[in-house]
Amino acid sequence: MRDLSRNSDQLVEIGRRFERRGWVLGTSGNFSTVIAREPLRLAITPSGAHKGELTADQILEIDENCEPAPPAAARPSAEARLHVEIVRTLGAGAVLHTHSIWSTLLSDRHAATGGLVIEGYEMLKGLEGVKTHEHQEWIPVLENDQDMPRLAGRLQEVLSRNPTCHAFLLRRHGMYTWGDSLAQAVRHVEIVEFLLEAVARGDQLASWDARKQTRPGHQ
């Protein structure tokens, strides 16, 4: 219980921090961190909770089958299966899911190509293992699915093909990232959210410039 209590306080603070940034509005998003690996146990946010108003006693402990430890007055999101899959496949220590406007828009725009490449930004060096702004970061996009076992299976395939990626997007849904620790996962959220917003706003500015160039009488 001591491990759950410590992790609960951290997840509550992350919820407040991310809600202030507009990354987990309403009841969107979910966060988890590994308590133990043998057997696997995660501390995870409950389904339907406003992340900016979380309290420590709301945080659940679940096993590898996403079953909460008793006594539990709530249940984890169905997406807890995705958290477990990321931990299993990549050995992550924490998984964070946000619902920013930019990740949602880009997930739809790049769904047809299966993802997007981000390169040339200094902020890329904030991602674990990245040493240069010339790095090409591939962010896969998965089609959203209410069948969580099926979606978790597709996720496992994508992560196995792209073991060095730092995040993925669910179409019209949001972004998942992770880290060896909760602190690293938080850093990755901040970096990836910045990069997604920079790309989306850059595309927007380019579109405005193109429209200006085609207006009659433009000099």
C-alpha positions in Angstrom: 0.0 0.0 0.0 2.9 2.4 0.6 4.0 2.1 -3.0 0.4 2.8 -4.2 0.1 5.8 -1.9 3.4 7.4 -3.2 2.4 6.8 -6.8 -1.1 8.0 -6.2 0.1 11.4 -5.0 2.3 11.7 -8.1 -0.5 10.8 -10.5 -2.8 13.3 -8.8 -0.3 16.1 -9.3 0.2 15.1 -12.9 -3.5 15.4 -13.5 -3.6 18.9 -12.1 -0.6 19.9 -14.1 -1.8 18.5 -17.4 -5.4 19.8 -16.9 -4.0 23.4 -16.6 -2.3 22.9 -20.0 -5.5 21.8 -21.6 -4.2 18.3 -22.3 -6.8 16.3 -20.3 -10.1 18.4 -20.4 -13.3 16.9 -18.9 -12.8 13.3 -18.1 -10.3 12.6 -20.8 -6.9 11.0 -20.5 -5.5 8.3 -18.2 -2.2 7.8 -16.4 -0.4 4.8 -14.9 2.9 3.8 -13.3 4.3 0.4 -12.5 4.3 -0.6 -8.8 5.7 -4.1 -9.4 6.6 -6.4 -12.3 6.4 -9.9 -10.9 3.5 -10.1 -10.8 2.7 -7.0 -12.7 0.8 -4.3 -10.8 0.0 -0.8 -12.0 -1.3 2.3 -10.2 -3.8 3.8 -12.6 -6.4 6.6 -12.8 -10.1 5.5 -12.6 -12.5 5.7 -15.5 -14.7 8.8 -15.8 -12.7 11.0 -13.4 -11.8 14.6 -14.1 -8.0 14.5 -14.0 -7.7 18.0 -12.7 -9.8 17.1 -9.6 -8.3 13.7 -8.7 -7.7 12.7 -5.2 -5.2 10.1 -4.1 -7.8 7.7 -2.8 -9.3 7.4 -6.3 -6.1 5.9 -7.8 -6.5 2.1 -8.4 -4.1 -0.8 -8.3 -4.7 -3.3 -11.1 -3.1 -6.5 -12.2 -2.0 -7.7 -15.7 -5.6 -8.5 -16.5 -6.7 -5.0 -15.6 -8.6 -6.2 -12.6 -8.6 -3.7 -9.6 -7.3 -4.9 -6.2 -10.0 -4.8 -3.5 -11.5 -2.8 -2.1 -12.2 -0.8 -5.3 -15.1 1.6 -5.6 -14.3 2.3 -9.3 -12.9 0.7 -12.3 -10.0 1.6 -14.6 -10.7 2.8 -18.1 -11.1 0.1 -20.8 -7.9 1.6 -22.2 -6.0 0.1 -19.2 -5.3 -2.8 -21.6 -3.2 -0.4 -23.7 -1.2 0.6 -20.7 -0.5 -3.0 -19.9 0.5 -3.7 -23.5 3.0 -0.8 -23.6 4.5 -2.0 -20.3 4.8 -5.6 -21.5 6.1 -4.8 -25.0 8.5 -1.9 -24.2 9.3 -2.5 -20.5 8.0 1.0 -19.7 7.7 2.1 -16.1 4.9 4.6 -16.7 2.3 5.4 -19.4 0.5 8.7 -19.9 -2.4 9.4 -22.3 -3.5 13.0 -23.2 -6.3 14.4 -25.3 -4.9 17.7 -26.6 -6.5 19.4 -29.6 -3.3 19.2 -31.6 -2.7 15.5 -31.1 -6.4 14.9 -32.0 -6.2 16.9 -35.2 -2.9 15.5 -36.4 -4.1 12.0 -35.7 -6.9 12.4 -38.2 -4.8 14.2 -40.8 -2.1 11.6 -40.9 -4.2 8.5 -40.4 -4.1 7.5 -44.1 -0.3 7.3 -44.0 -0.1 5.5 -40.7 1.8 8.2 -38.9 3.9 11.3 -39.2 7.6 12.1 -39.1 8.8 15.0 -37.0 12.4 16.3 -37.6 14.5 19.4 -37.3 13.2 20.7 -34.0 15.7 21.2 -31.1 13.0 20.0 -28.7 13.4 16.5 -30.1 16.5 16.2 -27.9 14.3 16.1 -24.9 13.2 12.6 -25.9 15.2 9.8 -24.3 18.1 8.7 -26.4 17.8 11.5 -29.0 21.1 13.4 -29.4 20.4 15.7 -32.4 17.7 17.9 -33.8 18.3 16.1 -37.1 16.6 13.0 -35.6 13.5 11.8 -37.4 10.8 10.8 -34.9 8.2 8.5 -36.3 4.8 8.8 -34.5 2.5 6.0 -35.6 -1.3 6.6 -35.9 -3.6 3.7 -35.0 -7.3 3.6 -35.9 -9.4 3.9 -32.8 -11.4 0.9 -31.8 -13.9 0.2 -29.0 -12.8 -3.5 -29.0 -9.9 -3.1 -26.6 -8.4 -6.6 -26.9 -8.3 -6.2 -30.7 -6.8 -2.6 -30.4 -4.2 -3.9 -27.9 -3.2 -6.6 -30.3 -2.7 -4.0 -33.1 -0.8 -1.8 -30.7 1.6 -4.7 -29.9 2.3 -5.2 -33.6 3.0 -1.5 -34.1 5.3 -1.2 -31.1 7.1 -4.4 -32.1 7.8 -2.9 -35.5 8.8 0.5 -34.1 10.5 -0.2 -30.8 12.4 3.1 -30.7 9.3 5.3 -31.1 8.4 7.5 -28.1 4.7 8.0 -28.7 1.7 7.0 -30.8 -1.6 8.6 -31.7 -5.1 7.1 -31.7 -7.2 8.6 -34.5 -9.4 11.5 -33.4 -8.6 10.4 -29.8 -5.2 11.6 -28.5 -1.7 10.7 -27.7 0.1 8.0 -25.7 3.7 8.2 -24.5 5.7 6.5 -21.8 9.0 6.4 -20.0 11.3 4.3 -17.8 10.0 6.3 -14.9 7.0 8.6 -14.3 9.3 11.6 -14.5 10.6 10.6 -17.9 7.1 9.9 -19.1 6.0 13.4 -18.0 8.9 14.9 -19.9 7.9 13.0 -23.0 4.4 14.3 -22.8 5.7 17.9 -22.6 8.1 17.3 -25.5 5.7 15.5 -27.8 2.8 17.9 -27.1 5.1 20.8 -28.0 6.2 19.1 -31.2 2.7 18.2 -32.3 1.5 21.8 -31.7 4.5 23.2 -33.5 3.8 20.9 -36.5 0.1 21.7 -36.6 0.6 25.4 -36.2 3.3 25.4 -38.9 0.9 23.6 -41.3 -1.7 26.2 -40.5 0.6 29.1 -41.2 1.7 27.5 -44.4 -1.9 27.1 -45.5 -2.6 30.8 -44.7 0.4 31.9 -46.7 -0.6 29.7 -49.7 -4.1 31.2 -49.7 -2.7 34.7 -49.6 -0.4 34.0 -52.5 -3.4 32.9 -54.7 -5.7 35.9 -53.9 -6.4 38.1 -57.0 -4.2 41.2 -56.9 -1.7 39.8 -54.4 1.7 41.4 -54.8 
